[in-house]
Every structure is written in C-alpha cells, then in structure tokens.
Amino acid sequence: MSDKNFILNYKIWLSTIDGKGIMGDGKWQILKAIEKHGSLKAATVALGLTYRRTWGDLKQIEKNLGYPLLEKKRGGKHGGETSLTIEGKRLVNAFDKFHKKTDRFMEKAFIELRNGLDKSI
C-alpha cells in the first residue's frame, strides 16, 4: 500500500479519571445540531439517530459533568423546543476551539508522518 492511499482519522473525547467516557465528537455534533435545529427531535432526525438513546446519552453527560446542558420547552402549536443552556454553549464553544487547535496540530503531524515515509532509511 502506498503512503498516499491513506488519510488521517482520529477522535477526541473526554472521560472521567477512571476512564469512563463522558463526551466525544459524536455528542459534540449532537449538541451543535440541537443549537442549529432548535430541537432534540430535529437534531436526531438530521443526524440519523434515535431520540430516546440520544436523550439518555445527553442526560448521562449532564450527570457526569454536574450541570445541565439542555433547556426543554414542551409542545404547543409547533411542537417543543430544545436549546443549550449557558453551560452547554460554553462546552460546545470550548470543544470547538479545542478541536480547531488539535486539528491544526494533527494535520501538521500527519504531513510530517507522510514526509517521513517518503524518505529512505
């Protein structure tokens, strides 16, 4: 296989000190989709996820972090709404910034890896 036939893939996640996963790229995307679409239901539809499991996952994140991420407003004429709390918005923004910084570093490191493979030993 040529070194030109592969790409960089990686995931970022937060975990507890004992290694239990809290939140990673997938849940970050869910939170961003909730903010974009204005409801958990619309976000799960857009991402092809199940509502019930996603709701449970988000409640577990809140439990692990110790603060609420979501504000829900029930039904009504046009259905309910879900938005991020101030803490939820902070988390998404911080994860955005962290990801951008990490992405730049990883891309640079990946280029160095590929360049190292091009050279003879």
N, C-alpha and C positions, 0 to 999 in steps of 0.2 A: 504494500500500500504506500502510495506517495504521501509525503507530509503535506501536500497541497489538497489532499482529499479529506481533510477533517477540519472541524470548526471547534471553537471554544463553547462549552456549556458548563454552567455552574449554577448552584442555588445558594441563596443566603437565608438563614433562619435564626431566630432567637430561641434559646432554650433555657430551662431552669438550670441551676447549678448541678443538679443531679442528672441532667441530660434529657429531661422531658421537653419535647418540642412545644413552643408557645405559638410562634408565628413565623411564617416564611413568605416567600414570593407569592404563593397562591393566595394566602389570606390578605396580603397587601393588595393584590389585584382586586379581591372581593371588596375591600374597603374603598378602594378608588372607584369601583363600579357603582357602589351604593351612593357615593357622593355625586357621581355623574348622572345616574338614572333617577335618584330621588326615592328609591325604594329597594328593599332587600329582594322582593319578588322580581322586579325588573332586572336587578343586577344578576340574580341567579339564572334567569332566562337568557340574558345576554352572554353569560359565561358557560351556559350549558350545565349548570349544577343543580342539585336538589335543594329546595328551600329548607326542608327540615334538618338535613345534615349540616348545611351551612349555618343555620341559626344556632344549632348546638355547638358547632366549632367556634363561632364568634362569642357565645356565652362562656365557653371554656377559656378563651383568650382573656376575656374580661376578668374572670375568676383568677387566672394566673397573674395578671398584671395588677389587679386590685383596684381597677377603676372602669367605669362604663365607657364603651366606645360608640354606642348607638343610642339614638333617641327615636322612639317609635310613636307615631300618631295613628290611631286606629281609624279604619274605614271612612265612611262618609260617602258622598255622592261619587267621588272619583277614586275611591279606594284609599288605603292607608299610605303613609309616608314613613320613610326611614332616613335619618340623616346622621352624620357623625357628630359626636359631642366635641367640645373643645379639645379634650384629651385625645379623642380619636383622630381629629385633624392634625394635632401635634405629632402623633405617632406616624401617620401617613407622610407628613412633611419631612419628619426626621428620617424615615426609612427611604423616602425619595432621595434626599441629599446623600445619605449613606450609600445608597445603591449607585448613584451617579459617580461618586468618588471611587467606589470599588470597581465599577465597570471600567472607568478610565485606567485604573491600575491593572486590572486583569487583562485588558486589551493590550497594553504595553508589554506586560509579562508574556502574553501569548505570542506577540510578534518576536520577542527575544527567544522564546522556545523554538518557534519555526525557523528563525535565523540560525539558531544553534544546530538544528537538524540539517540545514543546508551545507554545513561545513564538514569537511573531512576530519577525522580524528587523527 
